[in-house]
Amino acid sequence: MQCTVLSRSGQVLARGKLILHPEDRGKMRLNLQTNGGRLIEGGIVEDNGDLTSASEALFQQCYETWGMTGLTLTVTIR
């Protein structure tokens, strides 16, 4: 999935893709790989496939990366 990270004012901070990365013990981690080569690690996907906690962890890492709140992640499926 292609995605864009936007600031509250609509400025494009990054473009990239969401990826599921296999972790130890069969768990999957939701990450954002930017087109600029940066890997932003999110959280572990729940066993039932729920992405809530994984995406919350990803947004926390985005906050730490860009130092701002109110970010929007748009996803385009091609």
All heavy atoms as a GROMACS GRO file, in nm:
protein
  595
    1MET      N    1   0.084  -0.117   0.000
    1MET     CA    2   0.000   0.000   0.000
    1MET      C    3   0.088   0.124   0.000
    1MET      O    4   0.177   0.135   0.084
    1MET     CB    5  -0.088   0.003   0.124
    1MET     CG    6  -0.198  -0.100   0.125
    1MET     SD    7  -0.309  -0.075   0.264
    1MET     CE    8  -0.228  -0.173   0.387
    2GLN      N    9   0.065   0.212  -0.091
    2GLN     CA   10   0.136   0.340  -0.093
    2GLN      C   11   0.068   0.434   0.007
    2GLN      O   12  -0.054   0.434   0.019
    2GLN     CB   13   0.132   0.401  -0.232
    2GLN     CG   14   0.208   0.320  -0.335
    2GLN     CD   15   0.357   0.316  -0.303
    2GLN    OE1   16   0.418   0.416  -0.272
    2GLN    NE2   17   0.413   0.196  -0.309
    3CYS      N   18   0.147   0.514   0.077
    3CYS     CA   19   0.089   0.605   0.175
    3CYS      C   20   0.166   0.736   0.178
    3CYS      O   21   0.279   0.745   0.130
    3CYS     CB   22   0.082   0.542   0.312
    3CYS     SG   23   0.241   0.496   0.379
    4THR      N   24   0.100   0.835   0.236
    4THR     CA   25   0.159   0.968   0.253
    4THR      C   26   0.136   1.010   0.397
    4THR      O   27   0.025   0.994   0.449
    4THR     CB   28   0.092   1.068   0.157
    4THR    OG1   29   0.104   1.019   0.024
    4THR    CG2   30   0.157   1.204   0.166
    5VAL      N   31   0.239   1.066   0.460
    5VAL     CA   32   0.226   1.122   0.594
    5VAL      C   33   0.217   1.273   0.577
    5VAL      O   34   0.305   1.335   0.516
    5VAL     CB   35   0.347   1.086   0.684
    5VAL    CG1   36   0.331   1.147   0.822
    5VAL    CG2   37   0.364   0.935   0.693
    6LEU      N   38   0.108   1.330   0.630
    6LEU     CA   39   0.082   1.474   0.617
    6LEU      C   40   0.082   1.540   0.754
    6LEU      O   41   0.033   1.483   0.852
    6LEU     CB   42  -0.056   1.496   0.552
    6LEU     CG   43  -0.076   1.435   0.415
    6LEU    CD1   44  -0.224   1.432   0.380
    6LEU    CD2   45   0.002   1.512   0.312
    7SER      N   46   0.134   1.663   0.759
    7SER     CA   47   0.127   1.741   0.881
    7SER      C   48  -0.014   1.797   0.896
    7SER      O   49  -0.097   1.787   0.804
    7SER     CB   50   0.227   1.856   0.876
    7SER     OG   51   0.186   1.954   0.782
    8ARG      N   52  -0.042   1.857   1.010
    8ARG     CA   53  -0.173   1.917   1.035
    8ARG      C   54  -0.207   2.022   0.930
    8ARG      O   55  -0.322   2.039   0.892
    8ARG     CB   56  -0.174   1.979   1.175
    8ARG     CG   57  -0.309   2.029   1.219
    8ARG     CD   58  -0.307   2.086   1.359
    8ARG     NE   59  -0.256   1.987   1.453
    8ARG     CZ   60  -0.173   2.015   1.553
    8ARG    NH1   61  -0.130   2.137   1.572
    8ARG    NH2   62  -0.131   1.922   1.634
    9SER      N   63  -0.105   2.092   0.879
    9SER     CA   64  -0.127   2.197   0.779
    9SER      C   65  -0.135   2.142   0.636
    9SER      O   66  -0.156   2.217   0.542
    9SER     CB   67  -0.016   2.302   0.787
    9SER     OG   68   0.108   2.245   0.750
   10GLY      N   69  -0.115   2.011   0.620
   10GLY     CA   70  -0.125   1.950   0.488
   10GLY      C   71   0.008   1.931   0.417
   10GLY      O   72   0.011   1.883   0.304
   11GLN      N   73   0.118   1.967   0.482
   11GLN     CA   74   0.250   1.950   0.423
   11GLN      C   75   0.285   1.801   0.418
   11GLN      O   76   0.267   1.727   0.515
   11GLN     CB   77   0.355   2.024   0.505
   11GLN     CG   78   0.496   2.004   0.456
   11GLN     CD   79   0.599   2.067   0.549
   11GLN    OE1   80   0.566   2.115   0.657
   11GLN    NE2   81   0.724   2.065   0.506
   12VAL      N   82   0.336   1.756   0.304
   12VAL     CA   83   0.378   1.617   0.290
   12VAL      C   84   0.511   1.600   0.362
   12VAL      O   85   0.611   1.665   0.328
   12VAL     CB   86   0.393   1.577   0.142
   12VAL    CG1   87   0.450   1.437   0.129
   12VAL    CG2   88   0.258   1.586   0.070
   13LEU      N   89   0.513   1.514   0.463
   13LEU     CA   90   0.635   1.486   0.539
   13LEU      C   91   0.709   1.366   0.482
   13LEU      O   92   0.831   1.361   0.488
   13LEU     CB   93   0.601   1.462   0.686
   13LEU     CG   94   0.531   1.577   0.758
   13LEU    CD1   95   0.491   1.534   0.898
   13LEU    CD2   96   0.620   1.701   0.762
   14ALA      N   97   0.635   1.270   0.431
   14ALA     CA   98   0.698   1.150   0.374
   14ALA      C   99   0.598   1.078   0.287
   14ALA      O  100   0.478   1.085   0.307
   14ALA     CB  101   0.746   1.058   0.485
   15ARG      N  102   0.653   1.007   0.191
   15ARG     CA  103   0.576   0.912   0.111
   15ARG      C  104   0.645   0.777   0.128
   15ARG      O  105   0.766   0.770   0.144
   15ARG     CB  106   0.577   0.952  -0.037
   15ARG     CG  107   0.505   1.081  -0.064
   15ARG     CD  108   0.503   1.110  -0.215
   15ARG     NE  109   0.469   1.248  -0.244
   15ARG     CZ  110   0.347   1.298  -0.246
   15ARG    NH1  111   0.245   1.219  -0.220
   15ARG    NH2  112   0.326   1.425  -0.272
   16GLY      N  113   0.566   0.673   0.122
   16GLY     CA  114   0.624   0.540   0.139
   16GLY      C  115   0.520   0.433   0.130
   16GLY      O  116   0.419   0.449   0.060
   17LYS      N  117   0.545   0.325   0.204
   17LYS     CA  118   0.448   0.215   0.204
   17LYS      C  119   0.444   0.150   0.340
   17LYS      O  120   0.543   0.148   0.414
   17LYS     CB  121   0.480   0.113   0.096
   17LYS     CG  122   0.617   0.050   0.107
   17LYS     CD  123   0.644  -0.040  -0.012
   17LYS     CE  124   0.787  -0.091  -0.007
   17LYS     NZ  125   0.816  -0.178  -0.119
   18LEU      N  126   0.326   0.099   0.374
   18LEU     CA  127   0.308   0.022   0.496
   18LEU      C  128   0.349  -0.122   0.466
   18LEU      O  129   0.313  -0.177   0.362
   18LEU     CB  130   0.163   0.025   0.542
   18LEU     CG  131   0.112   0.160   0.590
   18LEU    CD1  132  -0.037   0.151   0.616
   18LEU    CD2  133   0.186   0.204   0.716
   19ILE      N  134   0.425  -0.179   0.558
   19ILE     CA  135   0.468  -0.316   0.539
   19ILE      C  136   0.447  -0.394   0.668
   19ILE      O  137   0.450  -0.338   0.777
   19ILE     CB  138   0.616  -0.325   0.495
   19ILE    CG1  139   0.709  -0.255   0.596
   19ILE    CG2  140   0.637  -0.267   0.357
   19ILE    CD1  141   0.856  -0.275   0.567
   20LEU      N  142   0.423  -0.522   0.654
   20LEU     CA  143   0.419  -0.612   0.768
   20LEU      C  144   0.551  -0.687   0.771
   20LEU      O  145   0.587  -0.755   0.675
   20LEU     CB  146   0.301  -0.709   0.756
   20LEU     CG  147   0.164  -0.646   0.771
   20LEU    CD1  148   0.056  -0.749   0.739
   20LEU    CD2  149   0.145  -0.589   0.910
   21HIS      N  150   0.622  -0.673   0.880
   21HIS     CA  151   0.754  -0.734   0.894
   21HIS      C  152   0.745  -0.850   0.992
   21HIS      O  153   0.698  -0.834   1.105
   21HIS     CB  154   0.854  -0.630   0.945
   21HIS     CG  155   0.993  -0.682   0.949
   21HIS    ND1  156   1.047  -0.734   1.064
   21HIS    CD2  157   1.089  -0.691   0.854
   21HIS    CE1  158   1.172  -0.774   1.039
   21HIS    NE2  159   1.198  -0.749   0.913
   22PRO      N  160   0.789  -0.970   0.952
   22PRO     CA  161   0.784  -1.084   1.045
   22PRO      C  162   0.882  -1.067   1.160
   22PRO      O  163   0.996  -1.026   1.140
   22PRO     CB  164   0.821  -1.203   0.957
   22PRO     CG  165   0.887  -1.148   0.836
   22PRO     CD  166   0.842  -1.006   0.821
   23GLU      N  167   0.835  -1.095   1.279
   23GLU     CA  168   0.916  -1.090   1.401
   23GLU      C  169   0.934  -1.232   1.454
   23GLU      O  170   0.880  -1.327   1.398
   23GLU     CB  171   0.846  -1.005   1.507
   23GLU     CG  172   0.832  -0.858   1.469
   23GLU     CD  173   0.962  -0.782   1.485
   23GLU    OE1  174   1.030  -0.798   1.588
   23GLU    OE2  175   0.995  -0.705   1.394
   24ASP      N  176   1.005  -1.244   1.563
   24ASP     CA  177   1.022  -1.374   1.627
   24ASP      C  178   0.888  -1.430   1.672
   24ASP      O  179   0.794  -1.358   1.698
   24ASP     CB  180   1.115  -1.362   1.748
   24ASP     CG  181   1.257  -1.326   1.709
   24ASP    OD1  182   1.295  -1.354   1.593
   24ASP    OD2  183   1.328  -1.269   1.793
   25ARG      N  184   0.881  -1.560   1.681
   25ARG     CA  185   0.764  -1.632   1.730
   25ARG      C  186   0.639  -1.610   1.644
   25ARG      O  187   0.527  -1.613   1.694
   25ARG     CB  188   0.735  -1.597   1.875
   25ARG     CG  189   0.843  -1.652   1.968
   25ARG     CD  190   0.821  -1.613   2.111
   25ARG     NE  191   0.922  -1.511   2.141
   25ARG     CZ  192   0.901  -1.403   2.210
   25ARG    NH1  193   0.785  -1.378   2.263
   25ARG    NH2  194   0.997  -1.317   2.232
   26GLY      N  195   0.657  -1.582   1.514
   26GLY     CA  196   0.545  -1.573   1.421
   26GLY      C  197   0.464  -1.446   1.428
   26GLY      O  198   0.360  -1.436   1.364
   27LYS      N  199   0.506  -1.348   1.506
   27LYS     CA  200   0.434  -1.221   1.515
   27LYS      C  201   0.470  -1.134   1.396
   27LYS      O  202   0.574  -1.150   1.333
   27LYS     CB  203   0.471  -1.147   1.645
   27LYS     CG  204   0.442  -1.224   1.771
   27LYS     CD  205   0.294  -1.232   1.796
   27LYS     CE  206   0.267  -1.300   1.930
   27LYS     NZ  207   0.126  -1.308   1.958
   28MET      N  208   0.381  -1.039   1.365
   28MET     CA  209   0.403  -0.944   1.256
   28MET      C  210   0.404  -0.801   1.313
   28MET      O  211   0.326  -0.770   1.402
   28MET     CB  212   0.292  -0.955   1.151
   28MET     CG  213   0.283  -1.092   1.085
   28MET     SD  214   0.429  -1.134   0.991
   28MET     CE  215   0.400  -1.046   0.843
   29ARG      N  216   0.494  -0.718   1.261
   29ARG     CA  217   0.506  -0.578   1.304
   29ARG      C  218   0.464  -0.488   1.188
   29ARG      O  219   0.504  -0.509   1.075
   29ARG     CB  220   0.648  -0.547   1.347
   29ARG     CG  221   0.667  -0.404   1.397
   29ARG     CD  222   0.810  -0.378   1.442
   29ARG     NE  223   0.848  -0.461   1.555
   29ARG     CZ  224   0.822  -0.432   1.683
   29ARG    NH1  225   0.757  -0.322   1.714
   29ARG    NH2  226   0.861  -0.513   1.779
   30LEU      N  227   0.383  -0.386   1.218
   30LEU     CA  228   0.341  -0.288   1.119
   30LEU      C  229   0.445  -0.178   1.113
   30LEU      O  230   0.469  -0.109   1.212
   30LEU     CB  231   0.204  -0.229   1.157
   30LEU     CG  232   0.148  -0.122   1.066
   30LEU    CD1  233   0.118  -0.180   0.928
   30LEU    CD2  234   0.023  -0.060   1.127
   31ASN      N  235   0.508  -0.161   0.997
   31ASN     CA  236   0.613  -0.060   0.979
   31ASN      C  237   0.578   0.033   0.863
   31ASN      O  238   0.497  -0.002   0.776
   31ASN     CB  239   0.747  -0.126   0.947
   31ASN     CG  240   0.803  -0.204   1.063
   31ASN    OD1  241   0.772  -0.178   1.178
   31ASN    ND2  242   0.885  -0.302   1.034
   32LEU      N  243   0.643   0.147   0.861
   32LEU     CA  244   0.635   0.241   0.749
   32LEU      C  245   0.774   0.254   0.689
   32LEU      O  246   0.868   0.292   0.758
   32LEU     CB  247   0.586   0.378   0.797
   32LEU     CG  248   0.592   0.492   0.697
   32LEU    CD1  249   0.499   0.466   0.579
   32LEU    CD2  250   0.556   0.624   0.763
   33GLN      N  251   0.788   0.218   0.562
   33GLN     CA  252   0.914   0.232   0.489
   33GLN      C  253   0.897   0.352   0.397
   33GLN      O  254   0.816   0.349   0.306
   33GLN     CB  255   0.943   0.106   0.407
   33GLN     CG  256   1.069   0.115   0.324
   33GLN     CD  257   1.194   0.110   0.409
   33GLN    OE1  258   1.214   0.016   0.486
   33GLN    NE2  259   1.278   0.210   0.398
   34THR      N  260   0.973   0.460   0.423
   34THR     CA  261   0.959   0.579   0.340
   34THR      C  262   1.036   0.563   0.210
   34THR      O  263   1.131   0.484   0.202
   34THR     CB  264   1.008   0.706   0.413
   34THR    OG1  265   1.150   0.700   0.425
   34THR    CG2  266   0.942   0.722   0.549
   35ASN      N  267   0.995   0.638   0.110
   35ASN     CA  268   1.066   0.635  -0.017
   35ASN      C  269   1.208   0.687  -0.002
   35ASN      O  270   1.294   0.657  -0.083
   35ASN     CB  271   0.990   0.717  -0.122
   35ASN     CG  272   0.859   0.652  -0.162
   35ASN    OD1  273   0.832   0.538  -0.129
   35ASN    ND2  274   0.775   0.727  -0.231
   36GLY      N  275   1.234   0.765   0.102
   36GLY     CA  276   1.368   0.817   0.129
   36GLY      C  277   1.458   0.718   0.202
   36GLY      O  278   1.572   0.750   0.234
   37GLY      N  279   1.406   0.598   0.232
   37GLY     CA  280   1.488   0.495   0.293
   37GLY      C  281   1.475   0.481   0.444
   37GLY      O  282   1.540   0.396   0.503
   38ARG      N  283   1.393   0.562   0.507
   38ARG     CA  284   1.377   0.554   0.653
   38ARG      C  285   1.275   0.446   0.688
   38ARG      O  286   1.169   0.437   0.627
   38ARG     CB  287   1.330   0.689   0.707
   38ARG     CG  288   1.304   0.688   0.856
   38ARG     CD  289   1.260   0.823   0.904
   38ARG     NE  290   1.380   0.906   0.915
   38ARG     CZ  291   1.377   1.036   0.937
   38ARG    NH1  292   1.262   1.099   0.947
   38ARG    NH2  293   1.489   1.103   0.948
   39LEU      N  294   1.306   0.365   0.788
   39LEU     CA  295   1.214   0.264   0.838
   39LEU      C  296   1.163   0.311   0.973
   39LEU      O  297   1.241   0.335   1.066
   39LEU     CB  298   1.284   0.128   0.855
   39LEU     CG  299   1.196   0.017   0.910
   39LEU    CD1  300   1.086  -0.019   0.812
   39LEU    CD2  301   1.280  -0.104   0.946
   40ILE      N  302   1.032   0.327   0.983
   40ILE     CA  303   0.968   0.366   1.109
   40ILE      C  304   0.892   0.246   1.159
   40ILE      O  305   0.799   0.197   1.094
   40ILE     CB  306   0.876   0.488   1.088
   40ILE    CG1  307   0.960   0.605   1.034
   40ILE    CG2  308   0.807   0.524   1.219
   40ILE    CD1  309   0.880   0.725   0.994
   41GLU      N  310   0.933   0.195   1.275
   41GLU     CA  311   0.874   0.073   1.330
   41GLU      C  312   0.749   0.105   1.409
   41GLU      O  313   0.748   0.193   1.494
   41GLU     CB  314   0.973   0.000   1.420
   41GLU     CG  315   1.086  -0.065   1.346
   41GLU     CD  316   1.168  -0.156   1.435
   41GLU    OE1  317   1.157  -0.149   1.559
   41GLU    OE2  318   1.244  -0.236   1.378
   42GLY      N  319   0.646   0.028   1.380
   42GLY     CA  320   0.522   0.038   1.457
   42GLY      C  321   0.515  -0.075   1.558
   42GLY      O  322   0.617  -0.129   1.599
   43GLY      N  323   0.394  -0.111   1.593
   43GLY     CA  324   0.375  -0.213   1.694
   43GLY      C  325   0.346  -0.349   1.634
   43GLY      O  326   0.336  -0.366   1.513
   44ILE      N  327   0.331  -0.444   1.723
   44ILE     CA  328   0.301  -0.582   1.685
   44ILE      C  329   0.151  -0.593   1.657
   44ILE      O  330   0.068  -0.543   1.732
   44ILE     CB  331   0.341  -0.679   1.798
   44ILE    CG1  332   0.491  -0.670   1.825
   44ILE    CG2  333   0.297  -0.821   1.768
   44ILE    CD1  334   0.578  -0.720   1.712
   45VAL      N  335   0.117  -0.660   1.546
   45VAL     CA  336  -0.022  -0.685   1.510
   45VAL      C  337  -0.078  -0.792   1.603
   45VAL      O  338  -0.012  -0.893   1.631
   45VAL     CB  339  -0.031  -0.731   1.363
   45VAL    CG1  340  -0.174  -0.766   1.325
   45VAL    CG2  341   0.026  -0.624   1.270
   46GLU      N  342  -0.199  -0.769   1.653
   46GLU     CA  343  -0.264  -0.865   1.743
   46GLU      C  344  -0.286  -0.997   1.671
   46GLU      O  345  -0.297  -1.002   1.548
   46GLU     CB  346  -0.399  -0.810   1.791
   46GLU     CG  347  -0.390  -0.682   1.870
   46GLU     CD  348  -0.325  -0.700   2.007
   46GLU    OE1  349  -0.340  -0.810   2.066
   46GLU    OE2  350  -0.261  -0.606   2.054
   47ASP      N  351  -0.296  -1.104   1.746
   47ASP     CA  352  -0.316  -1.238   1.689
   47ASP      C  353  -0.443  -1.246   1.605
   47ASP      O  354  -0.450  -1.321   1.509
   47ASP     CB  355  -0.320  -1.344   1.799
   47ASP     CG  356  -0.183  -1.366   1.862
   47ASP    OD1  357  -0.081  -1.337   1.796
   47ASP    OD2  358  -0.178  -1.413   1.977
   48ASN      N  359  -0.545  -1.165   1.641
   48ASN     CA  360  -0.671  -1.167   1.566
   48ASN      C  361  -0.668  -1.075   1.444
   48ASN      O  362  -0.770  -1.057   1.378
   48ASN     CB  363  -0.788  -1.131   1.658
   48ASN     CG  364  -0.780  -0.988   1.711
   48ASN    OD1  365  -0.691  -0.911   1.677
   48ASN    ND2  366  -0.874  -0.954   1.796
   49GLY      N  367  -0.551  -1.014   1.416
   49GLY     CA  368  -0.537  -0.926   1.300
   49GLY      C  369  -0.570  -0.780   1.326
   49GLY      O  370  -0.557  -0.697   1.236
   50ASP      N  371  -0.612  -0.746   1.447
   50ASP     CA  372  -0.645  -0.608   1.481
   50ASP      C  373  -0.520  -0.521   1.475
   50ASP      O  374  -0.416  -0.556   1.531
   50ASP     CB  375  -0.706  -0.604   1.622
   50ASP     CG  376  -0.758  -0.466   1.661
   50ASP    OD1  377  -0.746  -0.372   1.582
   50ASP    OD2  378  -0.810  -0.454   1.773
   51LEU      N  379  -0.530  -0.410   1.403
   51LEU     CA  380  -0.416  -0.320   1.384
   51LEU      C  381  -0.416  -0.200   1.479
   51LEU      O  382  -0.330  -0.113   1.469
   51LEU     CB  383  -0.414  -0.267   1.240
   51LEU     CG  384  -0.392  -0.372   1.131
   51LEU    CD1  385  -0.410  -0.309   0.994
   51LEU    CD2  386  -0.256  -0.434   1.144
   52THR      N  387  -0.511  -0.193   1.572
   52THR     CA  388  -0.525  -0.075   1.658
   52THR      C  389  -0.397  -0.044   1.735
   52THR      O  390  -0.342   0.066   1.724
   52THR     CB  391  -0.643  -0.092   1.755
   52THR    OG1  392  -0.762  -0.115   1.678
   52THR    CG2  393  -0.662   0.032   1.841
   53SER      N  394  -0.348  -0.138   1.814
   53SER     CA  395  -0.230  -0.110   1.895
   53SER      C  396  -0.105  -0.094   1.809
   53SER      O  397  -0.018  -0.013   1.838
   53SER     CB  398  -0.209  -0.217   2.002
   53SER     OG  399  -0.187  -0.343   1.943
   54ALA      N  400  -0.097  -0.170   1.698
   54ALA     CA  401   0.018  -0.158   1.608
   54ALA      C  402   0.023  -0.020   1.544
   54ALA      O  403   0.129   0.041   1.533
   54ALA     CB  404   0.012  -0.266   1.501
   55SER      N  405  -0.093   0.031   1.503
   55SER     CA  406  -0.096   0.163   1.439
   55SER      C  407  -0.074   0.275   1.540
   55SER      O  408  -0.011   0.376   1.509
   55SER     CB  409  -0.226   0.184   1.362
   55SER     OG  410  -0.337   0.174   1.446
   56GLU      N  411  -0.122   0.257   1.664
   56GLU     CA  412  -0.096   0.356   1.768
   56GLU      C  413   0.055   0.367   1.794
   56GLU      O  414   0.108   0.477   1.809
   56GLU     CB  415  -0.171   0.322   1.896
   56GLU     CG  416  -0.320   0.348   1.885
   56GLU     CD  417  -0.398   0.296   2.005
   56GLU    OE1  418  -0.339   0.229   2.094
   56GLU    OE2  419  -0.520   0.323   2.009
   57ALA      N  420   0.122   0.253   1.798
   57ALA     CA  421   0.268   0.253   1.818
   57ALA      C  422   0.338   0.318   1.698
   57ALA      O  423   0.435   0.392   1.715
   57ALA     CB  424   0.318   0.111   1.839
   58LEU      N  425   0.288   0.293   1.578
   58LEU     CA  426   0.346   0.354   1.458
   58LEU      C  427   0.331   0.505   1.462
   58LEU      O  428   0.426   0.579   1.434
   58LEU     CB  429   0.281   0.296   1.332
   58LEU     CG  430   0.332   0.352   1.199
   58LEU    CD1  431   0.481   0.325   1.182
   58LEU    CD2  432   0.253   0.292   1.084
   59PHE      N  433   0.214   0.555   1.502
   59PHE     CA  434   0.194   0.699   1.510
   59PHE      C  435   0.281   0.760   1.619
   59PHE      O  436   0.328   0.874   1.606
   59PHE     CB  437   0.047   0.734   1.528
   59PHE     CG  438  -0.023   0.756   1.397
   59PHE    CD1  439  -0.076   0.650   1.327
   59PHE    CD2  440  -0.033   0.883   1.343
   59PHE    CE1  441  -0.138   0.669   1.205
   59PHE    CE2  442  -0.094   0.904   1.222
   59PHE     CZ  443  -0.148   0.797   1.152
   60GLN      N  444   0.304   0.688   1.729
   60GLN     CA  445   0.395   0.738   1.833
   60GLN      C  446   0.536   0.754   1.776
   60GLN      O  447   0.603   0.853   1.803
   60GLN     CB  448   0.396   0.644   1.955
   60GLN     CG  449   0.489   0.687   2.064
   60GLN     CD  450   0.455   0.822   2.124
   60GLN    OE1  451   0.338   0.857   2.140
   60GLN    NE2  452   0.556   0.900   2.158
   61GLN      N  453   0.580   0.658   1.696
   61GLN     CA  454   0.712   0.668   1.634
   61GLN      C  455   0.717   0.781   1.532
   61GLN      O  456   0.819   0.847   1.516
   61GLN     CB  457   0.750   0.535   1.569
   61GLN     CG  458   0.781   0.425   1.668
   61GLN     CD  459   0.895   0.465   1.761
   61GLN    OE1  460   0.999   0.513   1.718
   61GLN    NE2  461   0.874   0.445   1.891
   62CYS      N  462   0.606   0.803   1.461
   62CYS     CA  463   0.600   0.917   1.368
   62CYS      C  464   0.612   1.048   1.444
   62CYS      O  465   0.683   1.140   1.401
   62CYS     CB  466   0.471   0.914   1.288
   62CYS     SG  467   0.465   0.785   1.162
   63TYR      N  468   0.547   1.057   1.560
   63TYR     CA  469   0.559   1.176   1.645
   63TYR      C  470   0.705   1.197   1.686
   63TYR      O  471   0.757   1.308   1.677
   63TYR     CB  472   0.471   1.164   1.769
   63TYR     CG  473   0.500   1.271   1.871
   63TYR    CD1  474   0.456   1.401   1.851
   63TYR    CD2  475   0.574   1.242   1.984
   63TYR    CE1  476   0.485   1.501   1.943
   63TYR    CE2  477   0.603   1.340   2.076
   63TYR     CZ  478   0.559   1.469   2.055
   63TYR     OH  479   0.589   1.567   2.146
   64GLU      N  480   0.771   1.090   1.727
   64GLU     CA  481   0.911   1.102   1.768
   64GLU      C  482   1.000   1.137   1.650
   64GLU      O  483   1.100   1.207   1.666
   64GLU     CB  484   0.956   0.973   1.836
   64GLU     CG  485   0.888   0.952   1.970
   64GLU     CD  486   0.931   0.826   2.041
   64GLU    OE1  487   1.038   0.771   2.008
   64GLU    OE2  488   0.857   0.783   2.131
   65THR      N  489   0.965   1.093   1.530
   65THR     CA  490   1.044   1.122   1.412
   65THR      C  491   1.030   1.267   1.369
   65THR      O  492   1.130   1.335   1.342
   65THR     CB  493   1.002   1.030   1.295
   65THR    OG1  494   1.025   0.894   1.335
   65THR    CG2  495   1.080   1.060   1.169
   66TRP      N  496   0.906   1.318   1.362
   66TRP     CA  497   0.884   1.454   1.311
   66TRP      C  498   0.853   1.555   1.418
   66TRP      O  499   0.849   1.675   1.390
   66TRP     CB  500   0.773   1.452   1.205
   66TRP     CG  501   0.820   1.386   1.079
   66TRP    CD1  502   0.911   1.436   0.991
   66TRP    CD2  503   0.782   1.260   1.028
   66TRP    NE1  504   0.931   1.348   0.888
   66TRP    CE2  505   0.853   1.238   0.907
   66TRP    CE3  506   0.694   1.161   1.070
   66TRP    CZ2  507   0.839   1.124   0.831
   66TRP    CZ3  508   0.681   1.047   0.993
   66TRP    CH2  509   0.753   1.029   0.876
   67GLY      N  510   0.830   1.511   1.542
   67GLY     CA  511   0.810   1.604   1.653
   67GLY      C  512   0.682   1.684   1.645
   67GLY      O  513   0.676   1.797   1.692
   68MET      N  514   0.578   1.626   1.586
   68MET     CA  515   0.451   1.698   1.578
   68MET      C  516   0.335   1.601   1.592
   68MET      O  517   0.346   1.484   1.560
   68MET     CB  518   0.439   1.779   1.449
   68MET     CG  519   0.460   1.703   1.322
   68MET     SD  520   0.447   1.806   1.173
   68MET     CE  521   0.603   1.890   1.173
   69THR      N  522   0.225   1.656   1.645
   69THR     CA  523   0.102   1.578   1.659
   69THR      C  524   0.008   1.614   1.545
   69THR      O  525   0.035   1.705   1.466
   69THR     CB  526   0.034   1.608   1.793
   69THR    OG1  527   0.004   1.748   1.798
   69THR    CG2  528   0.122   1.569   1.910
   70GLY      N  529  -0.104   1.548   1.539
   70GLY     CA  530  -0.204   1.579   1.438
   70GLY      C  531  -0.165   1.531   1.299
   70GLY      O  532  -0.212   1.587   1.199
   71LEU      N  533  -0.080   1.430   1.290
   71LEU     CA  534  -0.040   1.377   1.160
   71LEU      C  535  -0.153   1.296   1.099
   71LEU      O  536  -0.233   1.235   1.170
   71LEU     CB  537   0.084   1.289   1.174
   71LEU     CG  538   0.210   1.355   1.227
   71LEU    CD1  539   0.320   1.252   1.242
   71LEU    CD2  540   0.253   1.467   1.136
   72THR      N  541  -0.158   1.296   0.967
   72THR     CA  542  -0.255   1.217   0.893
   72THR      C  543  -0.180   1.121   0.802
   72THR      O  544  -0.084   1.161   0.736
   72THR     CB  545  -0.346   1.307   0.807
   72THR    OG1  546  -0.415   1.399   0.893
   72THR    CG2  547  -0.446   1.225   0.729
   73LEU      N  548  -0.224   0.998   0.801
   73LEU     CA  549  -0.168   0.897   0.712
   73LEU      C  550  -0.275   0.863   0.610
   73LEU      O  551  -0.382   0.816   0.646
   73LEU     CB  552  -0.128   0.773   0.791
   73LEU     CG  553  -0.070   0.657   0.710
   73LEU    CD1  554   0.067   0.691   0.657
   73LEU    CD2  555  -0.065   0.532   0.796
   74THR      N  556  -0.246   0.890   0.484
   74THR     CA  557  -0.340   0.852   0.377
   74THR      C  558  -0.283   0.732   0.306
   74THR      O  559  -0.162   0.722   0.284
   74THR     CB  560  -0.363   0.966   0.277
   74THR    OG1  561  -0.240   1.001   0.214
   74THR    CG2  562  -0.421   1.088   0.346
   75VAL      N  563  -0.371   0.640   0.268
   75VAL     CA  564  -0.330   0.516   0.203
   75VAL      C  565  -0.397   0.508   0.066
   75VAL      O  566  -0.516   0.534   0.053
   75VAL     CB  567  -0.369   0.394   0.288
   75VAL    CG1  568  -0.336   0.265   0.215
   75VAL    CG2  569  -0.299   0.398   0.422
   76THR      N  570  -0.317   0.474  -0.035
   76THR     CA  571  -0.367   0.456  -0.170
   76THR      C  572  -0.336   0.313  -0.212
   76THR      O  573  -0.220   0.270  -0.207
   76THR     CB  574  -0.300   0.553  -0.268
   76THR    OG1  575  -0.320   0.687  -0.221
   76THR    CG2  576  -0.357   0.539  -0.406
   77ILE      N  577  -0.439   0.241  -0.252
   77ILE     CA  578  -0.420   0.104  -0.299
   77ILE      C  579  -0.417   0.107  -0.450
   77ILE      O  580  -0.510   0.158  -0.513
   77ILE     CB  581  -0.531   0.012  -0.247
   77ILE    CG1  582  -0.529   0.011  -0.094
   77ILE    CG2  583  -0.514  -0.129  -0.303
   77ILE    CD1  584  -0.642  -0.063  -0.032
   78ARG      N  585  -0.309   0.057  -0.508
   78ARG     CA  586  -0.295   0.057  -0.654
   78ARG      C  587  -0.288  -0.081  -0.706
   78ARG      O  588  -0.243  -0.170  -0.651
   78ARG     CB  589  -0.169   0.133  -0.693
   78ARG     CG  590  -0.181   0.275  -0.655
   78ARG     CD  591  -0.061   0.350  -0.700
   78ARG     NE  592  -0.078   0.486  -0.649
   78ARG     CZ  593  -0.014   0.589  -0.690
   78ARG    NH1  594   0.076   0.575  -0.783
   78ARG    NH2  595  -0.034   0.706  -0.640
   0.00000   0.00000   0.00000
